[in-house]
Amino acid sequence: MVIVLLMGTLLAVLNMSVVTPALPSIMKDLGVDSTTVQWLSSGYSLVEAMVIPLAAFLMGRFSTRRLFIGCISLFAAGSLVAAFAPTFPLLMVGRVLQALCTGAIMPMVTAVILLVFPKESRGTAMGITGLVVGFAPALGPSISGVIIDSFGWRTLFVIMAAVSLIVIALAAVYLRNFDGFQPGAFDPVSVLLSSVGLACLLYGLSTFTSTGNMMLTVSLIVVGVLLVAVFVRRQLKAKEPMLRVGILDNRTYAHSVIIVACMQAALMGCNVMVPMFIQTVLGASATASGLAMLPGALIGACCGIVSGRMFDKYGIRKVALPGLTVMTIGGVLMALLGADASVILTACAYTVLYTGLMFAMTPVNTWGINALDNENIGHAQSVTNTVGQIASSMGTALIVSISALSTTLAPTATGHAQSILGSTLAFAAIAVILAAALITALLATRTHRGTTKRTLVGQ
């Protein structure tokens, strides 16, 4: 059962990264420019984020088998539409169908796996899930690149559709229903508030550093924040909320969400800045920047299962704090990089950062989830994933904006000197965010890990 769920997760996670190498070929074949084709990635992320808050409701309304098979079937349909799309709009429709699946299935799979395993083994379970989620982005672009070069970009979607059908067949035979999710009330107003609010907020953040109309972008961000705030208030007042955001009253869970949000914001900012630093400051190729990040991704993917097992045995402080400390040291090392650094030195600093981060991620997530009742786990996954999406977008926008301050601080410097200063500022900001995560963890874990503000039953 767990293997089938992980196969669905692997399919969804791979789909996030395998399309990027195909963008140049799609531009050429369908006659679209770079601004248009990037919607295959950014539009996908937006739709996925809009669906995530609804995942808890879907888990409570539909059986595990029905929801999983339905999502993978939708994914297969989207893959086939994309594979045979004669125009870009139809290709975009296929990607939207895929994103609808991913937004619902990722929180569901994690929630089911957490409920299948007892509390004392959840760290290991989360580690196994993290292993799948970690390896997929590292290997996805390389695998898709070979497929695209050998058979064309359409073959990529055909393969995803074929694998989807295999997963559906296995799920029909081996996947059983799991009764652990409480049905929530469907609220069309809440759906509208969360969907439109997140779309405005995330789109505004994603275009903040490249917009030609700053007033419109800021307006979208403000509108998004207001709509999300109204959505949260509505959930807190509802007798049967669609999404139980009240679980954030649990201090342990709230602290875990804050720590993970800081880590995701810093990681996304770092993943944007490292290639820019290697290519613009060090003058290396795009291939070199990709290879520099590969060791960290591969080692980090393995860290979760190790730290998960250790968490089950030793608890949060003895596992997460060392990981967070190593992560912060990695951030400081990144901030110390200059024009005289090498690609290898940059790769080493990034590997330290990423390894520490991934070592801490599984224990922190599991620590927060274990503080909740089982009936709230589905809602917790939706809340955590939604906050993670917002944090990732905010982190990227913040770090790139800070790097752009170099033109203001050193207007007369050469372009190369400004790039060096911008990278230093950005990496310093990343180190500060990582340090904030470490400090939060130090303060939050001083007391017993089961301490909460109040016990939540129902919401």
N, C-alpha and C positions, 0 to 999 in steps of 0.2 A: 504493500500500500504506500509506504513512505517513498519507495523508489519511483513509483508512478508519479507521485506528487512532485518529486525532485526533477523528474524528466520534464514535467510541465513548466517548472520554474526555470530550468536550463533553457528551454525553448524560448520563454519570454525574455529572459535576460540576454541571451544571444541576439535576439531580434533588435535589442536597443543599439547594439554596436556594429552589427554586420553590414548595415546599410551605408555607413559613412564612406567606405572605400568605393562604393558604387556610384556616388554622387556625380563625379566627372563624366562617367559613361552615360548616366541618365540625362545629364545636361545635353550631351551631344546627340543622343538618340531621339529625345523628345523635344529638342529645340527650346530649352528654357535656360534662363540665366542663373547665376549662383544665388542671388537673392531669393528666387523662386524655389529652387531645388532644396535649399536648406530647410524649407518647411516640412520636408519628409522626416527630419529629425526634431526640429523645434515644435512643429505641429503635433507630432507623436507624443512628445513630452507633455504638452498642454492637455491633450485629451486624456492621457493616462492620469495626470494630476486631478483632473475634474472627476474621474471615476472613483479614485481611491476613497474619498469620504463616503461613498455609497456602498463600499464593499461590506461594511459591517451589517448594513440592512440586508444586502443580498445573501450574506451568510446565514442570517436568521430566517429569511423568507424561503430559501430553496435548500434542498438537501445537498450534501457534499457532492455526491455523484452527479446530480443534475446540474449543479453550478459549474463544477469542474469540466464535465464533458461539454456543457453548453459553451463555456468560455473557449475551450480548445477548438470546438467546431467553428466558432466565430473567427478564431485566429486562422484556421485552415481556409475559411471562405475569403478572409481578407488577403491571405497569401496568394490564393488563386486569382483574385481580382487584380492584385498588383502584378502578378507574373504575366498576365495577358492584357494588361492595360495598354490601349493604343494611344492614350493621351495622358498628360500629367494630371489633370483633375481626377481621372479615374484611378490613377496610381495613388493619389492622395486619399481617395476613398478606401482603398485597400489598406493603407497604413492606419487610417482612423479605426477601421474594424480591428486591426491587430492591437492598437492601443487600448481599445475598449476591453479587450481580453486581458491584457497585461495589468491594467489598473485594478481589475477585480481579482485576478488570480494570485498576484503576489502577496497581498495581505492574507488571503484565504489559506494558501498553502502553509505559510508560516504559522498561522493561528492553529490549523489542524495538527501540524507536527508538534507544536507546543502542548496541545491537549492530549495527544497520543502518548507522549512521554511523561512520566511522573516528574514532580518538581526537582527532585534530586538528580535527575538526568537531563534536564532541559539545556544546560550549558553545552553538553555534548551534542544534543539535537540541533541547537542553534549553530554550533560549530560546523556540523555537516552541511547545513543549509548555506552557511557562509562560504564553505569551500566551493560549492557549486556556483554561487553568486559571484565569488571572487575570481574564479578561473575563467568564466565565460567572457567578461569584458577584455581580459588579457589575451585570450586566444582567438576571440571572434573576428577581429579585423584581419588577422593574418590568414585565417581559414577562408574568409570571404574574399580576400584579395586573390588567392589562388583560384578560387571558383570563378570569379569575375574574369580574370585574365584568360582562363582556359575555356570557359563555356558562355560567358556573358552574364550580365546582371539579372536577367529574367530567371536564369537557372537557380539563382539564390532563393527566390521566392517559391519556385517549384519544389526545391528540396525542403523548405520549411513547411510547405503544405503536406508533403509526403510524410515527414516526421510527425506532423500533427495528427495525421490519420493513424499512425502507429500508436501514438500516445492515447488516442481515443479508444482504440481497440483494447489496449492493455487496461485502461481505466474501466471499461465495460466489464472486464473479467475480474480484475483484482481489487478495484477500489470499492470500499464499503462506505456506507453513510456513517457520519459521526454526529451524534446528538450532543452538542455542547454549546450551541449558539442560541441566544435569546432573540426571538423576532421583535424587531422594532416597528414603529409606525411609519408608514410612508407619508411624507410631507412634501407635496410639490413645491411649496414656497421655499422650504429648506434646500431642496435640490437646485432650484433656480439661484438662490443666494450663494450656495457653495460653488456651483459650476461657474456662474458669471464672475463671482468674486475672485476665485482662483485663476480663472482665465485672464482677467484684467491684471491682477497682481503679478502673476508669473510672466506674462507677456511684457508688461512694463519693465520688470526687472531684467528680463533677457535682452531687451533692446536699449537699456539705459545708457550703455557706453557707446552705442553706434547709431543712435537715433538722429534724424535730421530735424525733429520737432520735439524739443525737450519739454515744452509745455504739455503736449499731448501725452507724452510718456509719463510725466509726473502725475498728470490727471488720472491716467489709468491706474497707477500705483495707489493713489489716494482712494479712488473709487473701490479698488480691489480690497484694500484694508478695511474700509467702512463696511462693505458687503460681507466680508468674512467675520467682522466683529458682530454684525447683526445676526449672522448665522449662528455664531457661538452663543450669543445671548438667547436666541430662540431655543437652542438645544437645552440650555440650562433651565429654562422656564417650563419646558414641555414635560408632561407627565410620562410620556413614552417618547423620548428623543430618538431621532433617526441615528444620530451619532452621540454617544455618551461622552461628551467632552468633560463632564464632571469628574471623570477618572483622574484628571489632572489635580484634583484636590488631594490625591494620594501623594505625599511628599516624595517618597522614594521613586515612584514612577515619574513624577514631574522632574525630579533631578536627573533621572536617566535620559529623559527627552531633551533636556537642556544640554547635557553633555554630548549626546549623539548629534544634536543640531550643530553645536560648535565644531565637532569633528567633521561633519559633512560639509559645512560651509568652508572650512579651511581646506579640506581635501579637494573640493571642486575648484576653488581658487588656485590651489597649487597645480592641479592638472591642466589649468589654462596657462599658468605662468611658466612652468618648467619648459614646455616646448618653445615658448616665446623667448625665454632666456637663452636656451641652447642655440636657437637659430639666429636671433638678432644680436645677442651679445657675444656669444662664442663663435658665431659664424659657421656652425655645423649644419648638416642637412636635416630634413624632416625625418629621414630614416634613422639618423643618429639619435634624434630626440625620442623617437618611439622605442628604440632599443634601450635607451637610458632608463626609461620608466618600466621596462619589462621585468627586470629582476625584483623590484619592489612589489609589483603586482603578483608575481608568482609566489614569492616568499610570503607576502601578506595573505594570500588566499589560503595558505596552509596554516597560518597562525591561529585562525578562528577555532579550528577543531582542537588544537592543543590547549588554548586558553579556555575553551569551553569545558573541557574535561577537568582542567585545574580549578575552574570556578566551582564545579560540582563538589570538589573535594575540599577546597580551601576558602571559598567565599570571595567576596568582592574586593576587599582591600589588598589582599596579597597577590591578586592577579591583575586587576584593572589599573591600580596605581603605578606599578612598574611599567606597564604598557603605555600609560599616559605620560609618564616621565620620559621614556625613550622617544615617544612621539614629539614631545615639546623640545627635547634636545635636537631632534631632527629639524624642527622648525627653525631653531637658532642657527644650526649649521647652514641651512638654506639662506638665512639672512646674511650670513658672513661671506657668501660667495661673491666674487667680483670678476672683473674682466680677465684676471689671470687664472681663473679656475679652468679646469678641464672638464670634458664631458664625463669622464670616469668619476671625478670628484663629485660632480653634480649628481650622477647616478647613485653614488654612495650615500650622499646626504638625503636624497629622496627615498632611498631604500630604508634608511633608518627611520625617517618620518612615517612612511607607509607601513612598515612592519610594526612599529609601536602602536599606530592607530588601529590596525586590524587586530592586533593582539588584545586591545582594550575593548573593541567594538562589541564582540560577542558577550563578554561578561557584563558590560554595562547594560546592554539590551535585555539580557536574561534577568539580571538583578531587578530591573524595573518591572518586567512582566510578572515575576514571581511575587511581587508585592500586591498583585491584584487577584480578585476572585476569578475562577475559570470562566464564568459567564461574561466577563468583561474583556477577555483576551482578544476576541475579534474586533471589538471597538478600539482596543489599545493599538492593534496593528494598523488600523486605518488612521488613527491620530498620529502615531509615530511616523508613518510613511508620508502623510500630508505635511507635517512639520518638516520632515526631511527634504521634501521637494522645495518648500519655501526657503529653507536654509541654504540649500544648494544654489538656488537662483540668487539669493541675497549675497551669498559668499562670492560668487562669480562677479556680480555687479560691483560689489564693494572693492574687491581686490583689484580688478581691472581699473576701476575709477581711481584708486590710490596710486596705481602705477602711472596713470596719466597725469598725476600732479607734477611729474618731473618737468614737463614743459612750462609750468607756471613757476616752479621753484628755481629752474635754471634755464631761463628763456634764451640766453645767449650761447649756451653750450651746444656742442655738435650733436647730431642725431644719435650717434653711438653713445656718447656720454649721457644723454638723456635716457637712453634705453637701460644703461647700467644703473642709474639712479632710480628709475622707475621700478626695475626688478628688485633692487634693495629695499625700497619702501614697501613693495607688495609682499615680499618674503618676511619682512619685519612684522607687517600686519598679520600675516598667517601665524607667525610665532606667538603673537599676542593672543590671538583667538584660541590657539592650542593651549597656551598657559591658562587662559580663562577656564577651559574645560578641565584642566588638571586641578586648579584651585577649587572649582565647584565640586569635583569628586572628593577632594580632601575634606572639605567641609561637610559634604553630604554623608560620607561614610564614617564620620566620627562616632555617630550613635549606632545603635543596633540596626542592622539592615532591614528589619521588618517594621521599623517605626513608620507610622503614617499619621497624617493629620486626622483622618477619620476613616473608619471602615466603610467601604462602598458596597452596598447591596442594591442591585437594581440599576443604579446609575452613578 
